[in-house]
Amino acid sequence: MKMDPFLMILATLLAFSGLPAEAKVLELSDRFIPMKNEGMWLIMFYAPWCGHCKKLEPIWKHVDQSLANEPIRIGRIDCTRFPAVATEFKVHGFPTIIFFKETDLQYSYEGDRTREDIVAFAHRLMGPPVNLVASRTDFNRAKDKSEIFFLFSGEESGPVFDAYFQTAIKFQQHEFFYRSEASLAEKFSGVKETQTIRVYKDGSSYKFDENALFERDDEAGDRDQRSAAVEKSEREGTAELDTTTSTSDKTHNSTVLVDWISRERFPQFVKVTRGRFSKLMSTKKLLVMAVLQENKIGQLSQQTEMESFRQMLKAVLEANIDKYRPHFQFGWTGNPDLANSVAMQTLSLPNLLVVNTTSYQHYLPDDDPSQLTAEAVMIFLDQVLEGSAKVYGGSSYFVGLYRAYYEMTTSVVEMWRGNPALASVLFGLPLGFFALICYSICCADIMDAEDEDEEEELLNAQEHQKTD
């Protein structure tokens, strides 16, 4: 059988490109609604007029190619043609990416729209909330898959494991969670393990103090009261009190573990993007951010002032890791607009910005940022910890009004720079109509006044004639 020449050329191109020939984004309709529970789906909800959707389109094809050999189907739905789909899945903005899983589960993607991040998001959700590490090979595979992951070691029962499993369900779309036997985990950490939770990142591991699960935030002596109540229930044979106390413990355990994972789920020195910034705010740490400017290809050129500033801040962290790690989350951003939005001013570059993730206040060094040294940065950070550094911003009503004003004026300026013609039309037409209305009102008053003057002159002339 002779093969079509066009198909032969297409097959050859796919073979040499190293991409799976079967990779193809499915164009779906509203018939997807009853099919959403049939296997796993990764769907992009888009609108043809949306600029962000057009920018995501080539990335989405690469996502499909990267997941072609996985048991998941990649598709997209035009919500302008099928508005019922947008209503069914509560899609309020474009593009929206949702992962659908059996048993009617769905997860909305909240990260940066890059191929690597979207593919990692799908890989995390394709498996169970907690994956088994049964060998050194599995452990090395976990390290290759993600720069950060959490590992539970020990007997898979009790309040510690219950809290870990529930937290893994909550964070599954964001992080990888694993479990292993204590004897095997001991080889990974080099420390004798019993029932332990560790985070592996930056070439090291940090242990979660499971005793914190039982530390109450109530008044002193509450724990003793709880023990007495349990003993009383055992004597009286009342299981109701036991059940209530157990439920309270589980809630407290999960809350403490969630707080710890929120603080530890980022590298010590992380790149801050718009998609990641809101998640960094949940760490409840002070965010120390080097404000830099990337080039047109999204990189910091080597041997430049920007790169030197970044390396200097990273060196400060590494030299004081034990002192600063519990209090600060270090990072850098190549998008100065993000930092300007936080500071509500245009910052000089490079610069240093510290954000209080609980009060939404921020700190700026008094010295010229371009002249900052490692010693000056350490003094500044110590002042922030001591509370003696000058504070800006916050979450008050007046700060919120000023922030809204700053965002509005910045958007107008950016629109003018990007497309002056469009900005002239959008703002010129309303201003023109407003000016025309004002002119009409003013001219009408003047014309009425002139008419009244003419009538008075005419009446005066007629009276003068009668008098003569």
C-alpha positions in Angstrom: 0.0 0.0 0.0 1.5 3.3 -1.0 1.6 6.0 1.7 0.5 9.5 1.0 3.6 11.7 0.5 2.3 14.4 2.9 1.8 11.9 5.7 5.3 10.6 5.1 6.7 14.1 5.4 4.7 14.7 8.6 5.8 11.4 10.2 9.4 12.2 9.4 9.2 15.7 10.9 7.6 14.3 14.1 10.2 11.6 14.3 13.1 14.0 14.1 11.5 16.5 16.4 11.5 13.9 19.2 7.8 14.6 19.9 5.1 12.0 20.1 3.1 11.7 16.9 -0.1 11.1 18.8 0.1 14.4 20.8 -2.9 16.5 19.9 -5.0 19.0 21.9 -8.6 18.0 21.8 -11.1 20.7 20.8 -14.1 20.0 23.1 -17.7 21.3 23.4 -20.5 21.3 26.0 -20.6 17.5 25.6 -17.6 17.4 27.9 -19.8 18.1 30.9 -21.1 14.5 31.3 -17.7 13.1 30.3 -15.6 14.9 32.9 -15.5 11.9 35.3 -14.3 9.5 32.6 -10.6 9.3 33.4 -8.3 12.3 33.9 -8.5 15.6 31.9 -6.5 18.8 31.8 -8.6 21.4 30.2 -8.0 25.0 29.2 -11.1 27.3 29.1 -10.4 30.2 26.8 -12.0 33.0 24.7 -10.7 33.7 21.2 -10.4 37.5 21.9 -8.3 37.0 25.1 -4.7 38.0 24.6 -3.5 35.9 27.5 -5.2 32.9 25.9 -3.4 33.5 22.6 -0.1 33.7 24.5 -0.8 30.4 26.3 -1.8 28.6 23.1 1.8 27.5 22.0 2.6 26.6 25.6 -0.5 24.5 25.8 0.6 22.5 22.8 4.0 21.8 24.4 2.1 20.7 27.6 0.2 18.2 25.5 3.3 16.9 23.9 5.0 16.5 27.3 2.1 14.5 28.7 1.3 12.5 25.5 2.5 9.2 27.1 0.6 9.8 30.4 -2.9 8.5 31.1 -4.4 12.0 30.8 -6.2 13.8 28.0 -5.5 17.4 27.1 -8.2 19.6 25.7 -9.5 23.1 25.4 -13.0 24.6 25.3 -14.1 27.9 23.7 -16.4 29.4 26.4 -17.8 32.0 23.9 -19.3 29.2 21.9 -20.2 27.1 24.9 -21.1 29.4 27.8 -22.9 26.6 29.6 -19.5 25.0 30.2 -18.2 28.2 31.8 -21.3 28.3 34.0 -21.0 24.7 35.0 -17.4 24.9 36.1 -17.6 28.5 37.5 -15.1 29.9 35.0 -14.9 33.7 35.6 -11.7 34.6 33.8 -9.6 33.5 30.9 -7.6 31.4 30.5 -8.6 29.0 33.3 -6.9 25.6 33.6 -8.7 22.9 35.5 -7.6 19.3 36.2 -10.4 16.8 36.3 -10.1 13.5 38.2 -12.3 10.5 38.8 -14.8 10.7 41.7 -15.8 14.2 40.6 -12.7 16.0 41.8 -11.4 19.1 40.1 -8.4 21.4 40.8 -7.9 24.9 39.4 -4.3 25.8 38.4 -3.0 28.9 40.1 0.7 28.9 39.1 2.7 30.6 36.4 1.7 29.7 32.8 4.9 27.9 31.8 5.2 24.4 30.4 7.3 23.1 33.2 4.9 24.4 36.0 1.8 23.1 34.3 3.3 19.7 33.6 4.4 19.4 37.2 0.9 20.4 38.3 -0.5 17.5 36.2 2.1 15.0 37.4 1.3 15.8 41.1 -2.5 15.2 40.6 -2.2 12.1 38.4 -1.0 10.1 41.4 -2.3 9.6 45.0 -1.9 12.3 47.6 1.0 10.4 49.2 3.3 8.3 47.1 5.4 5.4 48.3 9.2 5.5 48.4 10.3 1.9 48.6 13.9 2.2 47.5 16.9 4.5 46.9 15.8 4.6 43.3 12.4 5.9 44.2 14.0 8.6 46.4 16.3 9.7 43.6 13.4 9.8 41.2 11.5 12.1 43.7 14.5 14.4 43.9 14.7 14.6 40.1 11.0 15.3 39.8 10.9 18.3 42.1 13.3 20.5 43.9 11.1 20.3 47.1 9.2 17.4 48.5 7.9 16.1 51.8 8.5 12.7 53.2 6.8 10.9 56.1 8.7 8.0 57.7 7.5 5.4 60.2 4.3 3.6 61.0 1.4 4.8 58.9 -1.1 5.3 61.8 -1.8 7.7 64.6 -2.4 11.5 64.8 0.9 12.4 63.1 0.2 10.4 60.0 -3.4 11.4 59.9 -2.5 15.0 59.9 0.2 14.4 57.2 -2.3 12.6 54.9 -5.0 15.3 55.3 -2.4 18.0 54.6 -1.2 16.1 51.5 -4.7 16.1 50.1 -4.9 19.9 50.7 -1.5 20.6 49.1 -1.4 17.9 46.4 -1.8 20.3 43.5 1.2 22.4 44.8 3.7 19.9 46.2 4.8 16.3 46.2 4.3 14.1 49.3 5.9 10.7 50.0 6.0 8.0 52.6 8.6 5.4 53.5 9.6 3.0 56.2 11.7 4.5 59.0 14.7 2.2 58.4 14.8 3.4 54.7 14.3 7.1 55.5 17.2 6.9 58.0 19.5 6.2 55.0 18.2 9.3 53.2 18.6 11.8 56.1 21.5 10.2 57.9 19.5 10.5 61.2 17.7 7.8 63.1 14.0 8.2 62.3 10.9 6.9 64.1 7.7 8.7 63.0 9.0 11.8 61.3 8.1 14.4 58.6 10.9 16.0 56.7 11.1 18.5 53.9 13.9 18.0 51.4 15.2 21.1 49.6 18.3 23.0 48.7 20.4 19.9 49.2 19.4 19.5 52.9 16.4 18.2 54.9 14.6 19.9 57.8 12.6 18.0 60.3 9.1 18.9 61.5 8.9 18.7 65.3 5.9 16.4 65.8 5.7 17.4 69.4 4.3 20.7 68.1 1.2 18.8 67.1 0.2 18.5 70.7 1.1 22.0 71.8 -2.1 23.9 72.5 -2.5 27.6 72.0 -5.0 27.8 74.8 -4.3 28.8 78.4 -1.6 27.1 80.4 -2.8 23.9 82.0 -5.4 23.2 79.2 -3.5 20.0 78.4 -3.8 18.8 82.0 -7.5 19.5 81.9 -7.8 17.5 78.8 -6.0 14.5 80.4 -8.3 14.7 83.4 -11.3 14.8 81.2 -10.2 11.7 79.2 -9.5 9.8 82.4 -13.0 10.8 83.7 -14.6 9.6 80.5 -12.8 6.3 80.7 -14.0 5.8 84.2 -17.5 6.7 83.4 -17.5 4.9 80.1 -18.7 7.9 78.2 -17.3 7.7 74.6 -18.9 11.0 73.5 -16.2 13.2 75.2 -13.5 11.0 73.8 -14.8 11.5 70.2 -15.1 15.3 70.6 -11.6 15.6 72.0 -10.2 13.4 69.2 -11.8 15.5 66.6 -10.4 18.7 68.2 -6.9 17.1 68.2 -7.1 16.2 64.6 -8.1 19.7 63.6 -5.3 21.2 65.7 -2.8 18.7 64.3 -3.7 19.6 60.7 -3.6 23.3 61.3 -0.1 23.2 62.8 1.2 21.0 60.0 -0.4 23.2 57.4 1.4 26.3 58.8 4.7 24.5 58.8 4.3 23.2 55.2 3.3 26.7 54.1 6.5 28.1 55.6 8.8 25.4 54.1 7.3 24.8 50.6 9.7 27.1 48.8 13.5 27.1 48.2 15.5 29.3 50.5 16.2 31.7 47.6 13.3 31.7 45.2 12.4 33.5 42.1 9.3 35.7 42.8 6.7 35.8 40.1 3.2 37.1 40.0 1.8 33.6 40.2 4.0 32.7 43.1 3.8 36.0 45.1 0.4 35.2 46.6 1.6 31.8 47.8 4.7 33.4 49.3 2.4 35.6 51.3 1.0 32.5 53.0 4.4 31.7 54.6 3.9 34.2 57.3 7.6 35.1 57.0 9.2 38.3 56.1 9.8 38.3 52.3 13.3 39.7 51.5 13.2 40.4 47.7 16.0 41.7 45.4 14.2 43.9 42.8 16.0 43.4 39.5 15.3 43.8 35.7 15.5 40.8 33.4 16.4 41.2 29.7 14.1 40.6 26.8 14.6 36.8 26.9 13.7 36.7 30.6 17.2 36.3 32.0 19.7 38.2 34.1 22.9 38.8 32.1 26.0 37.5 33.8 28.6 40.0 35.1 26.1 42.8 35.4 25.0 45.0 38.3 21.8 43.1 38.6 23.4 39.7 38.8 26.0 41.0 41.3 23.3 42.3 43.5 21.4 39.0 43.4 24.5 37.0 44.3 25.3 39.4 47.1 21.9 38.9 48.7 22.2 35.1 48.2 25.6 35.2 50.0 24.1 37.0 52.9 21.5 34.3 53.3 24.0 31.4 53.0 26.3 33.0 55.6 23.4 33.5 58.1 21.2 30.5 57.2 20.5 29.4 60.8 19.8 33.0 61.9 17.6 34.1 59.1 15.8 30.9 57.9 13.1 30.9 60.7 12.1 34.5 60.1 12.9 35.4 56.4 12.0 34.0 53.0 14.6 35.2 50.6 14.1 35.7 46.8 14.4 37.9 43.8 12.2 39.2 41.0 13.1 40.2 37.5 9.7 42.0 37.2 10.1 45.4 38.9 6.4 46.2 38.2 5.5 43.6 40.9 7.7 45.3 43.5 6.6 48.7 42.4 3.0 47.7 43.0 3.8 46.5 46.5 5.9 49.6 47.3 3.4 52.0 45.5 6.3 53.8 43.9 8.8 53.3 41.1 11.9 51.8 42.7 15.4 52.4 41.4 17.2 49.3 40.2 18.6 47.2 41.7 16.8 47.5 45.0 15.9 45.7 48.1 12.3 45.3 49.4 11.2 43.5 52.6 7.5 42.6 52.8 5.7 41.6 56.0 3.3 38.9 54.8 1.0 39.2 57.8 0.5 43.0 58.1 1.2 43.8 54.4 3.6 46.5 55.4 7.0 46.8 53.7 10.5 48.1 54.5 13.0 49.9 52.2 16.7 50.6 53.1 17.6 54.2 53.9 20.9 53.8 52.0 21.3 54.0 48.2 20.3 50.5 47.2 22.9 50.4 44.4 25.6 51.0 47.0 24.4 48.4 49.5 27.0 45.9 50.8 26.5 42.6 52.5 27.2 44.2 55.9 24.7 47.0 55.2 22.1 44.4 54.2 22.6 42.5 57.4 22.3 45.6 59.5 19.0 46.5 57.7 17.6 43.0 58.2 18.5 43.1 61.9 16.6 46.4 62.2 13.6 44.8 60.5 13.7 42.0 63.1 14.1 44.4 66.0 11.3 46.6 64.8 13.4 49.7 64.4 13.3 49.9 60.6 11.0 52.5 59.0 7.7 51.0 58.0 5.6 51.8 54.9 2.3 50.7 53.6 -0.1 48.3 55.4 -3.7 47.4 55.1 -5.5 50.5 56.3 -8.3 52.2 54.4 -6.3 55.1 53.3 -3.4 52.9 52.1 -5.9 50.9 50.1 -7.3 54.0 48.5 -3.8 55.2 47.6 -2.9 51.7 46.2 -6.0 51.8 44.0 -5.0 55.2 42.7 -1.4 54.1 42.1 -2.6 50.9 40.2 -5.0 52.9 38.1 -2.5 55.6 37.1 0.2 52.9 36.4 -2.2 51.0 34.2 -3.0 54.1 32.2 0.7 54.9 31.7 1.5 51.4 30.7 -1.4 51.4 28.2 -0.2 54.6 26.7 3.4 53.3 26.3 2.2 50.0 24.8 -0.4 51.4 22.4 -0.8 55.2 22.2 -3.4 55.0 19.5 -5.7 52.7 21.5 -5.1 54.7 24.7 -6.0 57.9 22.8 -9.3 56.4 21.6 -10.2 54.9 25.0 -9.6 58.0 26.9 -9.9 60.7 24.2 -13.5 59.9 23.2 -15.0 60.1 26.7 -13.0 63.3 27.5 -14.1 64.8 24.1 -17.8 64.1 24.8 -17.4 65.5 28.3 -15.7 68.6 26.9 -18.5 69.0 24.3 -21.2 68.7 27.0 -19.4 71.3 29.2 -19.0 73.6 26.2 -22.7 73.3 25.2 -23.8 74.1 28.8 -21.5 77.2 29.0 -22.4 78.4 25.5 -26.1 78.0 26.2 -25.7 80.3 29.2 -23.8 82.9 27.3 -26.3 82.8 24.4 -29.2 83.2 26.8 -27.5 86.2 28.4 -26.8 87.8 25.0 -30.5 87.3 24.0 -31.6 88.9 27.2 -29.3 91.9 26.6 -30.7 92.3 23.1 -34.3 92.2 24.4 -33.5 94.9 27.0 -31.8 97.1 24.4 -34.8 96.7 22.1 -37.3 97.6 24.9 -35.1 100.6 25.9 -35.1 101.8 22.3 -38.9 101.5 22.0 -39.4 103.4 25.2 -37.0 106.1 24.1 -38.9 106.5 20.8 -42.3 106.8 22.6 -40.8 109.5 24.9 -39.6 111.5 21.9 
